[in-house]
Amino acid sequence: MLFNSFPFIIFFLVVTIAYYAMHHKWRWLLLLLASCYFYAFLIPAYLLVLFLIITIDYAAGILIESNQGRTRKFYLGLSIISNLTVLGIFKYHNFFVENLNHLSGLFTSKEASFSIWNLALPVGLSFHTFQAMSYTIEVYKGQQKAERKFGIYGLYVMFYPQLVAGPIERPQRLIPQFYQKHQVSYNGISSGLKWMLWGFFMKVVVADRLGIYVDYVFKNAEVHSRLALITAVFFYTFQIYCDFAGYSLIAIGSAKVMGFTLTKNFNRPYLALSLKDFWKRWNITLSQWFRDYVYFPLGGSKVTVSKYIFNILVVFILSGLWHGANWTFILWGLFHGLFIVFGYLKRKYFPAIIFSKYIRIITTFLAVSFCWIFFRSQNVHEAFTIIKRIFSQQTIHLIEGEFEERSLLLYSLLGIFCIVTTEVISEFFPGRYQLLQSPKLWVRMTTCIGLIVVILLFGVFDGSQFIYFQF
Amino acid sequence: MERSGFFWKIFIVVTFLILIDKGIGTILQYYYFKIHHGEQGRTTYIIDSCISETIILGSSRAAHHYVSPVISEILHTTCYNAGKDKQRLRYSLALLKMVYRRYSPKLIILDLNPTAFETNENGLDELSILLPYYSSHPEIRSIVNERSRFEWIKTYSDLYRFNSLPLKIIFNNISTERDANETSGYVPLIIHKELIPDTPDILPPSLPIDSSIIKCFKEIIYLAKVKGSRLVIVVSPIYYRLPGNLKTIEIAKSICDKEKIPFLNYSQSGQFLEHGPEMFLDMGHLNDSSAIAFSTLLSNDLRNAH
């Protein structure tokens, strides 16, 4: 089920009302069934994949806790390998086979013909496998007790607000909340609804509107001008942010309405001072996952320069691969890693060179936008075609056509203006001019009404998916 | 926050929302129907004012391939091109239903896209263009409601019915373009939007057939028969090599044969394809001068057949 769909509004209302009407003892069951329905709305058969992951990790958690020494490590390894195998089958098999076939053609006269599988990727698979893995790792580390109730553990993996695109929660934070008795808190409901409203605005008014122009240009990148391509790249920079952050806000808001607190996943990433800072603000829960479970075990930053560079590049290439089975994502991760290494070397060997805050924000923004070209392109060739045309093409027209297309650009720019203004105010004037959190009731209510009017009038209701669902 | 306070605030927000929705909706509706040019003007004109004896229906290929003045001159008739970019058969059916509420055109030329019956990956989003007419033209409600299961609920909101239109309404109300009734509806294509290969490619593999679109096609035929209009189905030239057994063409032809409706297929006409890309603006569309040539060819064929 998509957050930006009418069925979700009905689903959300029904589940929330039923949740508060039901006795605390049975609420977990309601949420579990609702989450199954939410997921089954997309491809019902893939509930089985989720069930498999849940069963393996539930059993692994108990076995890890009840054993000692190397046996614990064995069960942890088994759990991780099982999760990665599921991920590998659905997400990476075809990529691996295609590359193997191609590679074999370089050394022999004929390409090998290992067959690819016609399997659709279960929505949000990378998110829930990572969340499941964090459970067994935390149990292994002794930070979390193994959950004995299968239903509660199932709900930890399947909790519908964050099931398909995060935030990737840690068990210590989420599981105890399923045991807490949540009383009706009108402040909590009000605040959750406001988060949802702003999330809807970001998704349907800004992201989906920008997506129309981005799709139009990227579909035929080879015929568009430099200006059109640059505009599309910047639009995509904002599109993916508003799409993903919008989803996260709806997730956090809908959980908040029921009394649950999910981890904040974005913190004004485009105002980051460096790429390193960017990753502390963008998809925060994923960054923390890689930091805690990959980067730190590799040695982190307390190693030699060459080992540090190696660690950074490994983490970011893996992060790229996590996003998708395509060389474009690997290059996207690699470029992020290289930019971070570049920043590290600059700080280490040229500490005297210090740029102003604003220059750092702008250069970071440009570097991130550049990397998004790889992320958005269908293949590496397309990405380099766009980059080549940006630096060589001369014509300047943005788009042809009548008002329909010109108004599209205007709506897009207005959307970006709203987002940038809000982010800048929150960053540089914290606590001031917060319309949705204003102490004055009429300001809060007017803002809510205004946002709903803007969503109805300027939202794109084509039922488009969230970009991160594909991961 | 007290429970009663919470629900009181919800009540105030909902009340103001309804008032604003109706207020802004009424203003937008008033100015929308004041537009007499551009895409909106063309649509409103064909629905509410056009009395041409011949009308052209279809998608962008209809809008850009049928030069109505040429057809008017050769067939000695009045002709209006009601083709519309990004629209498919459901739109044509809705348009026809609204037109028939006022009058019956003598001749209807329906341009059929060679893939018209295939499943559309964009669903029925294109029909949002009919939302402004939803309340005033009840005959199209069943078609618009096909967009989604909850469309009938959404259309209670006036703002929703004018979604994405405010800027167009403002621009078109201050624009000085010629009114739709002063043009013939034909929209010449001038600017290249994609690269065209030297020889036409084979049309990409077809998608599954959508039986609901075939139903629309049959309904158009039925309506035309009942209302006494002469209907001609035309497949205009396309810069692709079409396989001989293309499902849409096969199905449409068999329906037309059964219903005794003329089916004219120019999709692979050598007069256009053999000249290479110079006659086309993109893979799916003729350029302006080729559209004139095609309209002449079609009109002569229609005149001779008649």
Chai-1 contact restraints between the chains, C-beta under 6 A:
chainA,res_idxA,chainB,res_idxB,connection_type,confidence,min_distance_angstrom,max_distance_angstrom,comment,restraint_id
A,F6,B,F150,contact,1.0,0.0,6.0,A-B,restraint_1
A,Y186,B,M1,contact,1.0,0.0,6.0,A-B,restraint_2
A,Y186,B,F6,contact,1.0,0.0,6.0,A-B,restraint_3
A,N187,B,M1,contact,1.0,0.0,6.0,A-B,restraint_4
A,N220,B,E194,contact,1.0,0.0,6.0,A-B,restraint_5
A,V223,B,E194,contact,1.0,0.0,6.0,A-B,restraint_6
A,V223,B,L195,contact,1.0,0.0,6.0,A-B,restraint_7
A,E400,B,I191,contact,1.0,0.0,6.0,A-B,restraint_8
A,F403,B,K168,contact,1.0,0.0,6.0,A-B,restraint_9
A,F403,B,F171,contact,1.0,0.0,6.0,A-B,restraint_10
A,S407,B,L167,contact,1.0,0.0,6.0,A-B,restraint_11
A,S407,B,K168,contact,1.0,0.0,6.0,A-B,restraint_12
A,L410,B,L167,contact,1.0,0.0,6.0,A-B,restraint_13
A,M445,B,V13,contact,1.0,0.0,6.0,A-B,restraint_14
A,C448,B,V13,contact,1.0,0.0,6.0,A-B,restraint_15
A,I449,B,V13,contact,1.0,0.0,6.0,A-B,restraint_16
A,I449,B,F16,contact,1.0,0.0,6.0,A-B,restraint_17
A,I449,B,L17,contact,1.0,0.0,6.0,A-B,restraint_18
A,I452,B,L17,contact,1.0,0.0,6.0,A-B,restraint_19
A,V453,B,I20,contact,1.0,0.0,6.0,A-B,restraint_20
A,L456,B,S157,contact,1.0,0.0,6.0,A-B,restraint_21
A,L456,B,L159,contact,1.0,0.0,6.0,A-B,restraint_22
A,L456,B,Y160,contact,1.0,0.0,6.0,A-B,restraint_23
A,L457,B,L159,contact,1.0,0.0,6.0,A-B,restraint_24
A,D462,B,D125,contact,1.0,0.0,6.0,A-B,restraint_25
